[in-house]
Amino acid sequence: MRIVAWILSLLLVVFALALAALTLGAFAALSAGAPLWLRSVGSLESAMSSGLGWAEVPQFTRALTLAVLTSAVAALGAYIKPR
């Protein structure tokens, strides 16, 4: 059971890191002064959001939603970790 918990915890942490990159890109897409590579990650997030039907939601709201989702996934990954 401990091995399953470690694997699930590791997967959740990796998922949280991927969501964190998308969140950072979403916030960078709001600014014209952000680096190009970071705005490119934001355009990837925008394309994924439009594919999910979130195209009509404002960018700032999507970025905040992603930030909350990222912190929830990271917290769940830390909670599940065996002690």
Biopython code that builds the backbone (N, CA, C, O; Angstrom):
import numpy as np
from Bio.PDB.StructureBuilder import StructureBuilder

atoms = [
    (1, "MET", "N", (0.828, -1.200, 0.000)),
    (1, "MET", "CA", (0.000, 0.000, 0.000)),
    (1, "MET", "C", (0.866, 1.255, 0.000)),
    (1, "MET", "O", (0.501, 2.265, -0.600)),
    (2, "ARG", "N", (2.023, 1.188, 0.680)),
    (2, "ARG", "CA", (2.891, 2.363, 0.734)),
    (2, "ARG", "C", (3.478, 2.677, -0.639)),
    (2, "ARG", "O", (3.695, 3.841, -0.976)),
    (3, "ILE", "N", (3.730, 1.642, -1.424)),
    (3, "ILE", "CA", (4.293, 1.864, -2.756)),
    (3, "ILE", "C", (3.271, 2.551, -3.653)),
    (3, "ILE", "O", (3.619, 3.443, -4.427)),
    (4, "VAL", "N", (2.031, 2.145, -3.551)),
    (4, "VAL", "CA", (0.971, 2.776, -4.339)),
    (4, "VAL", "C", (0.817, 4.246, -3.941)),
    (4, "VAL", "O", (0.626, 5.110, -4.796)),
    (5, "ALA", "N", (0.900, 4.517, -2.646)),
    (5, "ALA", "CA", (0.794, 5.900, -2.177)),
    (5, "ALA", "C", (1.966, 6.740, -2.679)),
    (5, "ALA", "O", (1.781, 7.902, -3.042)),
    (6, "TRP", "N", (3.170, 6.165, -2.704)),
    (6, "TRP", "CA", (4.326, 6.896, -3.221)),
    (6, "TRP", "C", (4.175, 7.185, -4.714)),
    (6, "TRP", "O", (4.485, 8.284, -5.173)),
    (7, "ILE", "N", (3.704, 6.205, -5.459)),
    (7, "ILE", "CA", (3.521, 6.389, -6.903)),
    (7, "ILE", "C", (2.457, 7.442, -7.173)),
    (7, "ILE", "O", (2.643, 8.305, -8.030)),
    (8, "LEU", "N", (1.349, 7.378, -6.452)),
    (8, "LEU", "CA", (0.285, 8.362, -6.636)),
    (8, "LEU", "C", (0.752, 9.757, -6.233)),
    (8, "LEU", "O", (0.427, 10.742, -6.896)),
    (9, "SER", "N", (1.501, 9.836, -5.167)),
    (9, "SER", "CA", (2.034, 11.122, -4.724)),
    (9, "SER", "C", (2.980, 11.705, -5.767)),
    (9, "SER", "O", (2.924, 12.899, -6.062)),
    (10, "LEU", "N", (3.841, 10.870, -6.322)),
    (10, "LEU", "CA", (4.774, 11.325, -7.340)),
    (10, "LEU", "C", (4.041, 11.790, -8.597)),
    (10, "LEU", "O", (4.400, 12.812, -9.182)),
    (11, "LEU", "N", (3.026, 11.052, -9.010)),
    (11, "LEU", "CA", (2.241, 11.450, -10.184)),
    (11, "LEU", "C", (1.521, 12.780, -9.954)),
    (11, "LEU", "O", (1.454, 13.619, -10.852)),
    (12, "LEU", "N", (0.989, 12.963, -8.759)),
    (12, "LEU", "CA", (0.307, 14.220, -8.461)),
    (12, "LEU", "C", (1.279, 15.397, -8.428)),
    (12, "LEU", "O", (0.928, 16.495, -8.859)),
    (13, "VAL", "N", (2.474, 15.189, -7.933)),
    (13, "VAL", "CA", (3.474, 16.261, -7.914)),
    (13, "VAL", "C", (3.908, 16.616, -9.335)),
    (13, "VAL", "O", (4.070, 17.794, -9.653)),
    (14, "VAL", "N", (4.094, 15.624, -10.182)),
    (14, "VAL", "CA", (4.449, 15.889, -11.579)),
    (14, "VAL", "C", (3.305, 16.626, -12.285)),
    (14, "VAL", "O", (3.549, 17.550, -13.061)),
    (15, "PHE", "N", (2.079, 16.227, -12.023)),
    (15, "PHE", "CA", (0.914, 16.912, -12.599)),
    (15, "PHE", "C", (0.833, 18.344, -12.090)),
    (15, "PHE", "O", (0.490, 19.253, -12.845)),
    (16, "ALA", "N", (1.146, 18.549, -10.820)),
    (16, "ALA", "CA", (1.138, 19.911, -10.261)),
    (16, "ALA", "C", (2.214, 20.767, -10.909)),
    (16, "ALA", "O", (1.988, 21.953, -11.152)),
    (17, "LEU", "N", (3.378, 20.197, -11.194)),
    (17, "LEU", "CA", (4.435, 20.954, -11.872)),
    (17, "LEU", "C", (4.018, 21.338, -13.291)),
    (17, "LEU", "O", (4.299, 22.448, -13.742)),
    (18, "ALA", "N", (3.358, 20.435, -13.984)),
    (18, "ALA", "CA", (2.868, 20.759, -15.331)),
    (18, "ALA", "C", (1.801, 21.844, -15.273)),
    (18, "ALA", "O", (1.795, 22.756, -16.099)),
    (19, "LEU", "N", (0.903, 21.748, -14.303)),
    (19, "LEU", "CA", (-0.112, 22.785, -14.144)),
    (19, "LEU", "C", (0.512, 24.116, -13.747)),
    (19, "LEU", "O", (0.028, 25.172, -14.153)),
    (20, "ALA", "N", (1.579, 24.077, -12.959)),
    (20, "ALA", "CA", (2.261, 25.315, -12.562)),
    (20, "ALA", "C", (2.878, 26.000, -13.778)),
    (20, "ALA", "O", (2.838, 27.226, -13.885)),
    (21, "ALA", "N", (3.442, 25.224, -14.688)),
    (21, "ALA", "CA", (3.999, 25.812, -15.912)),
    (21, "ALA", "C", (2.898, 26.450, -16.754)),
    (21, "ALA", "O", (3.078, 27.540, -17.295)),
    (22, "LEU", "N", (1.764, 25.771, -16.863)),
    (22, "LEU", "CA", (0.642, 26.348, -17.613)),
    (22, "LEU", "C", (0.098, 27.600, -16.933)),
    (22, "LEU", "O", (-0.287, 28.557, -17.606)),
    (23, "THR", "N", (0.066, 27.596, -15.610)),
    (23, "THR", "CA", (-0.407, 28.766, -14.869)),
    (23, "THR", "C", (0.526, 29.946, -15.085)),
    (23, "THR", "O", (0.072, 31.066, -15.319)),
    (24, "LEU", "N", (1.814, 29.702, -15.009)),
    (24, "LEU", "CA", (2.789, 30.762, -15.245)),
    (24, "LEU", "C", (2.660, 31.311, -16.660)),
    (24, "LEU", "O", (2.746, 32.521, -16.872)),
    (25, "GLY", "N", (2.455, 30.434, -17.615)),
    (25, "GLY", "CA", (2.243, 30.875, -18.996)),
    (25, "GLY", "C", (0.959, 31.663, -19.165)),
    (25, "GLY", "O", (0.916, 32.621, -19.937)),
    (26, "ALA", "N", (-0.089, 31.270, -18.450)),
    (26, "ALA", "CA", (-1.361, 31.996, -18.541)),
    (26, "ALA", "C", (-1.226, 33.406, -17.986)),
    (26, "ALA", "O", (-1.776, 34.352, -18.550)),
    (27, "PHE", "N", (-0.493, 33.554, -16.878)),
    (27, "PHE", "CA", (-0.269, 34.890, -16.341)),
    (27, "PHE", "C", (0.666, 35.694, -17.238)),
    (27, "PHE", "O", (0.505, 36.908, -17.359)),
    (28, "ALA", "N", (1.643, 35.038, -17.871)),
    (28, "ALA", "CA", (2.563, 35.739, -18.762)),
    (28, "ALA", "C", (1.864, 36.221, -20.024)),
    (28, "ALA", "O", (2.255, 37.238, -20.598)),
    (29, "ALA", "N", (0.843, 35.508, -20.460)),
    (29, "ALA", "CA", (0.112, 35.911, -21.656)),
    (29, "ALA", "C", (-0.657, 37.209, -21.432)),
    (29, "ALA", "O", (-1.051, 37.869, -22.394)),
    (30, "LEU", "N", (-0.871, 37.577, -20.181)),
    (30, "LEU", "CA", (-1.577, 38.824, -19.879)),
    (30, "LEU", "C", (-0.685, 40.043, -20.061)),
    (30, "LEU", "O", (-1.193, 41.157, -20.190)),
    (31, "SER", "N", (0.633, 39.860, -20.075)),
    (31, "SER", "CA", (1.577, 40.970, -20.139)),
    (31, "SER", "C", (2.326, 40.951, -21.469)),
    (31, "SER", "O", (2.748, 39.893, -21.936)),
    (32, "ALA", "N", (2.486, 42.112, -22.065)),
    (32, "ALA", "CA", (3.238, 42.205, -23.316)),
    (32, "ALA", "C", (4.739, 42.186, -23.056)),
    (32, "ALA", "O", (5.515, 41.926, -23.976)),
    (33, "GLY", "N", (5.166, 42.455, -21.826)),
    (33, "GLY", "CA", (6.580, 42.491, -21.510)),
    (33, "GLY", "C", (7.162, 41.158, -21.094)),
    (33, "GLY", "O", (8.347, 41.083, -20.772)),
    (34, "ALA", "N", (6.372, 40.117, -21.093)),
    (34, "ALA", "CA", (6.856, 38.791, -20.691)),
    (34, "ALA", "C", (7.735, 38.198, -21.800)),
    (34, "ALA", "O", (7.572, 38.540, -22.971)),
    (35, "PRO", "N", (8.653, 37.323, -21.434)),
    (35, "PRO", "CA", (9.498, 36.688, -22.462)),
    (35, "PRO", "C", (8.660, 35.880, -23.455)),
    (35, "PRO", "O", (7.585, 35.375, -23.131)),
    (36, "LEU", "N", (9.181, 35.781, -24.653)),
    (36, "LEU", "CA", (8.444, 35.113, -25.731)),
    (36, "LEU", "C", (8.177, 33.650, -25.411)),
    (36, "LEU", "O", (7.082, 33.154, -25.677)),
    (37, "TRP", "N", (9.157, 32.946, -24.844)),
    (37, "TRP", "CA", (8.961, 31.526, -24.558)),
    (37, "TRP", "C", (7.868, 31.322, -23.517)),
    (37, "TRP", "O", (7.140, 30.331, -23.556)),
    (38, "LEU", "N", (7.756, 32.276, -22.577)),
    (38, "LEU", "CA", (6.731, 32.154, -21.555)),
    (38, "LEU", "C", (5.350, 32.479, -22.120)),
    (38, "LEU", "O", (4.357, 31.854, -21.750)),
    (39, "ARG", "N", (5.294, 33.465, -23.022)),
    (39, "ARG", "CA", (4.024, 33.754, -23.686)),
    (39, "ARG", "C", (3.608, 32.614, -24.601)),
    (39, "ARG", "O", (2.416, 32.409, -24.833)),
    (40, "SER", "N", (4.588, 31.863, -25.128)),
    (40, "SER", "CA", (4.270, 30.688, -25.945)),
    (40, "SER", "C", (3.586, 29.616, -25.107)),
    (40, "SER", "O", (2.668, 28.945, -25.578)),
    (41, "VAL", "N", (4.033, 29.458, -23.873)),
    (41, "VAL", "CA", (3.357, 28.517, -22.963)),
    (41, "VAL", "C", (1.941, 29.012, -22.691)),
    (41, "VAL", "O", (1.012, 28.215, -22.565)),
    (42, "GLY", "N", (1.779, 30.337, -22.600)),
    (42, "GLY", "CA", (0.440, 30.908, -22.421)),
    (42, "GLY", "C", (-0.457, 30.657, -23.611)),
    (42, "GLY", "O", (-1.655, 30.429, -23.445)),
    (43, "SER", "N", (0.104, 30.696, -24.816)),
    (43, "SER", "CA", (-0.720, 30.392, -25.988)),
    (43, "SER", "C", (-1.093, 28.918, -26.037)),
    (43, "SER", "O", (-2.164, 28.560, -26.527)),
    (44, "LEU", "N", (-0.205, 28.060, -25.526)),
    (44, "LEU", "CA", (-0.539, 26.634, -25.401)),
    (44, "LEU", "C", (-1.706, 26.452, -24.438)),
    (44, "LEU", "O", (-2.626, 25.679, -24.703)),
    (45, "GLU", "N", (-1.659, 27.173, -23.312)),
    (45, "GLU", "CA", (-2.767, 27.102, -22.348)),
    (45, "GLU", "C", (-4.053, 27.627, -22.971)),
    (45, "GLU", "O", (-5.128, 27.075, -22.737)),
    (46, "SER", "N", (-3.948, 28.678, -23.756)),
    (46, "SER", "CA", (-5.135, 29.236, -24.410)),
    (46, "SER", "C", (-5.741, 28.241, -25.399)),
    (46, "SER", "O", (-6.962, 28.101, -25.479)),
    (47, "ALA", "N", (-4.887, 27.555, -26.147)),
    (47, "ALA", "CA", (-5.376, 26.548, -27.091)),
    (47, "ALA", "C", (-6.034, 25.380, -26.365)),
    (47, "ALA", "O", (-7.059, 24.864, -26.808)),
    (48, "MET", "N", (-5.438, 24.968, -25.247)),
    (48, "MET", "CA", (-6.034, 23.878, -24.470)),
    (48, "MET", "C", (-7.369, 24.309, -23.864)),
    (48, "MET", "O", (-8.314, 23.521, -23.818)),
    (49, "SER", "N", (-7.446, 25.545, -23.404)),
    (49, "SER", "CA", (-8.690, 26.039, -22.817)),
    (49, "SER", "C", (-9.800, 26.146, -23.855)),
    (49, "SER", "O", (-10.956, 25.833, -23.570)),
    (50, "SER", "N", (-9.449, 26.584, -25.052)),
    (50, "SER", "CA", (-10.478, 26.669, -26.092)),
    (50, "SER", "C", (-10.936, 25.276, -26.509)),
    (50, "SER", "O", (-12.093, 25.093, -26.886)),
    (51, "GLY", "N", (-10.055, 24.310, -26.447)),
    (51, "GLY", "CA", (-10.438, 22.929, -26.744)),
    (51, "GLY", "C", (-11.379, 22.357, -25.709)),
    (51, "GLY", "O", (-12.196, 21.487, -26.012)),
    (52, "LEU", "N", (-11.263, 22.849, -24.478)),
    (52, "LEU", "CA", (-12.138, 22.391, -23.402)),
    (52, "LEU", "C", (-13.428, 23.202, -23.296)),
    (52, "LEU", "O", (-14.291, 22.899, -22.473)),
    (53, "GLY", "N", (-13.557, 24.237, -24.133)),
    (53, "GLY", "CA", (-14.764, 25.054, -24.114)),
    (53, "GLY", "C", (-14.691, 26.238, -23.163)),
    (53, "GLY", "O", (-15.722, 26.793, -22.785)),
    (54, "TRP", "N", (-13.481, 26.630, -22.774)),
    (54, "TRP", "CA", (-13.314, 27.759, -21.862)),
    (54, "TRP", "C", (-12.880, 29.023, -22.600)),
    (54, "TRP", "O", (-12.362, 29.948, -21.975)),
    (55, "ALA", "N", (-13.077, 29.079, -23.899)),
    (55, "ALA", "CA", (-12.587, 30.205, -24.700)),
    (55, "ALA", "C", (-13.271, 31.514, -24.324)),
    (55, "ALA", "O", (-12.668, 32.580, -24.450)),
    (56, "GLU", "N", (-14.508, 31.454, -23.868)),
    (56, "GLU", "CA", (-15.240, 32.683, -23.555)),
    (56, "GLU", "C", (-14.926, 33.215, -22.154)),
    (56, "GLU", "O", (-15.312, 34.335, -21.820)),
    (57, "VAL", "N", (-14.240, 32.437, -21.346)),
    (57, "VAL", "CA", (-13.854, 32.865, -19.998)),
    (57, "VAL", "C", (-12.662, 33.820, -20.129)),
    (57, "VAL", "O", (-11.727, 33.524, -20.872)),
    (58, "PRO", "N", (-12.674, 34.953, -19.427)),
    (58, "PRO", "CA", (-11.544, 35.885, -19.519)),
    (58, "PRO", "C", (-10.227, 35.240, -19.089)),
    (58, "PRO", "O", (-10.208, 34.326, -18.265)),
    (59, "GLN", "N", (-9.124, 35.735, -19.664)),
    (59, "GLN", "CA", (-7.808, 35.129, -19.415)),
    (59, "GLN", "C", (-7.420, 35.193, -17.949)),
    (59, "GLN", "O", (-6.869, 34.229, -17.418)),
    (60, "PHE", "N", (-7.692, 36.298, -17.287)),
    (60, "PHE", "CA", (-7.307, 36.424, -15.888)),
    (60, "PHE", "C", (-8.061, 35.426, -15.014)),
    (60, "PHE", "O", (-7.490, 34.862, -14.080)),
    (61, "THR", "N", (-9.322, 35.210, -15.310)),
    (61, "THR", "CA", (-10.115, 34.237, -14.560)),
    (61, "THR", "C", (-9.585, 32.823, -14.780)),
    (61, "THR", "O", (-9.524, 32.025, -13.845)),
    (62, "ARG", "N", (-9.202, 32.516, -16.025)),
    (62, "ARG", "CA", (-8.614, 31.198, -16.300)),
    (62, "ARG", "C", (-7.303, 31.024, -15.560)),
    (62, "ARG", "O", (-7.027, 29.945, -15.035)),
    (63, "ALA", "N", (-6.486, 32.078, -15.509)),
    (63, "ALA", "CA", (-5.203, 31.991, -14.815)),
    (63, "ALA", "C", (-5.411, 31.784, -13.316)),
    (63, "ALA", "O", (-4.710, 30.983, -12.699)),
    (64, "LEU", "N", (-6.359, 32.494, -12.733)),
    (64, "LEU", "CA", (-6.647, 32.300, -11.309)),
    (64, "LEU", "C", (-7.197, 30.906, -11.030)),
    (64, "LEU", "O", (-6.835, 30.282, -10.033)),
    (65, "THR", "N", (-8.056, 30.426, -11.892)),
    (65, "THR", "CA", (-8.599, 29.077, -11.738)),
    (65, "THR", "C", (-7.488, 28.031, -11.818)),
    (65, "THR", "O", (-7.472, 27.072, -11.047)),
    (66, "LEU", "N", (-6.563, 28.224, -12.752)),
    (66, "LEU", "CA", (-5.428, 27.307, -12.862)),
    (66, "LEU", "C", (-4.543, 27.370, -11.623)),
    (66, "LEU", "O", (-4.020, 26.345, -11.185)),
    (67, "ALA", "N", (-4.369, 28.560, -11.055)),
    (67, "ALA", "CA", (-3.550, 28.692, -9.845)),
    (67, "ALA", "C", (-4.180, 27.941, -8.677)),
    (67, "ALA", "O", (-3.480, 27.268, -7.920)),
    (68, "VAL", "N", (-5.485, 28.054, -8.529)),
    (68, "VAL", "CA", (-6.181, 27.345, -7.450)),
    (68, "VAL", "C", (-6.121, 25.833, -7.677)),
    (68, "VAL", "O", (-5.901, 25.068, -6.738)),
    (69, "LEU", "N", (-6.318, 25.411, -8.918)),
    (69, "LEU", "CA", (-6.256, 23.989, -9.243)),
    (69, "LEU", "C", (-4.848, 23.429, -9.004)),
    (69, "LEU", "O", (-4.694, 22.314, -8.505)),
    (70, "THR", "N", (-3.837, 24.204, -9.360)),
    (70, "THR", "CA", (-2.454, 23.775, -9.143)),
    (70, "THR", "C", (-2.154, 23.598, -7.665)),
    (70, "THR", "O", (-1.543, 22.608, -7.264)),
    (71, "SER", "N", (-2.586, 24.558, -6.856)),
    (71, "SER", "CA", (-2.321, 24.439, -5.415)),
    (71, "SER", "C", (-3.104, 23.285, -4.794)),
    (71, "SER", "O", (-2.617, 22.637, -3.867)),
    (72, "ALA", "N", (-4.303, 23.024, -5.291)),
    (72, "ALA", "CA", (-5.081, 21.901, -4.763)),
    (72, "ALA", "C", (-4.427, 20.564, -5.115)),
    (72, "ALA", "O", (-4.376, 19.662, -4.278)),
    (73, "VAL", "N", (-3.933, 20.432, -6.332)),
    (73, "VAL", "CA", (-3.282, 19.184, -6.739)),
    (73, "VAL", "C", (-1.978, 18.988, -5.971)),
    (73, "VAL", "O", (-1.665, 17.869, -5.562)),
    (74, "ALA", "N", (-1.211, 20.068, -5.769)),
    (74, "ALA", "CA", (0.030, 19.960, -5.002)),
    (74, "ALA", "C", (-0.256, 19.598, -3.541)),
    (74, "ALA", "O", (0.467, 18.801, -2.944)),
    (75, "ALA", "N", (-1.298, 20.178, -2.977)),
    (75, "ALA", "CA", (-1.667, 19.849, -1.601)),
    (75, "ALA", "C", (-2.114, 18.397, -1.482)),
    (75, "ALA", "O", (-1.779, 17.723, -0.508)),
    (76, "LEU", "N", (-2.860, 17.913, -2.459)),
    (76, "LEU", "CA", (-3.288, 16.513, -2.439)),
    (76, "LEU", "C", (-2.091, 15.575, -2.568)),
    (76, "LEU", "O", (-2.047, 14.531, -1.918)),
    (77, "GLY", "N", (-1.128, 15.942, -3.401)),
    (77, "GLY", "CA", (0.071, 15.134, -3.544)),
    (77, "GLY", "C", (0.874, 15.087, -2.254)),
    (77, "GLY", "O", (1.455, 14.054, -1.920)),
    (78, "ALA", "N", (0.910, 16.196, -1.529)),
    (78, "ALA", "CA", (1.627, 16.225, -0.242)),
    (78, "ALA", "C", (0.857, 15.473, 0.831)),
    (78, "ALA", "O", (1.460, 14.862, 1.713)),
    (79, "TYR", "N", (-0.470, 15.511, 0.765)),
    (79, "TYR", "CA", (-1.292, 14.842, 1.764)),
    (79, "TYR", "C", (-1.216, 13.315, 1.642)),
    (79, "TYR", "O", (-1.195, 12.599, 2.643)),
    (80, "ILE", "N", (-1.174, 12.838, 0.402)),
    (80, "ILE", "CA", (-1.181, 11.395, 0.161)),
    (80, "ILE", "C", (0.180, 10.770, 0.468)),
    (80, "ILE", "O", (0.262, 9.569, 0.728)),
    (81, "LYS", "N", (1.239, 11.564, 0.441)),
    (81, "LYS", "CA", (2.590, 11.029, 0.648)),
    (81, "LYS", "C", (2.671, 10.248, 1.961)),
    (81, "LYS", "O", (2.259, 10.741, 3.011)),
    (82, "PRO", "N", (3.204, 9.030, 1.893)),
    (82, "PRO", "CA", (3.327, 8.227, 3.127)),
    (82, "PRO", "C", (4.290, 8.886, 4.119)),
    (82, "PRO", "O", (5.272, 9.519, 3.729)),
    (83, "ARG", "N", (3.991, 8.725, 5.388)),
    (83, "ARG", "CA", (4.822, 9.339, 6.424)),
    (83, "ARG", "C", (5.678, 8.311, 7.086)),
    (83, "ARG", "O", (6.449, 8.639, 7.988)),
]
sb = StructureBuilder()
sb.init_structure("model")
sb.init_model(0)
sb.init_chain("A")
sb.init_seg("    ")
for serial, (resi, resn, name, xyz) in enumerate(atoms, 1):
    if name == "N":
        sb.init_residue(resn, " ", resi, " ")
    sb.init_atom(name, np.array(xyz, "f"), 0.0, 1.0, " ", f" {name:<3s}", serial, name[0])
structure = sb.get_structure()
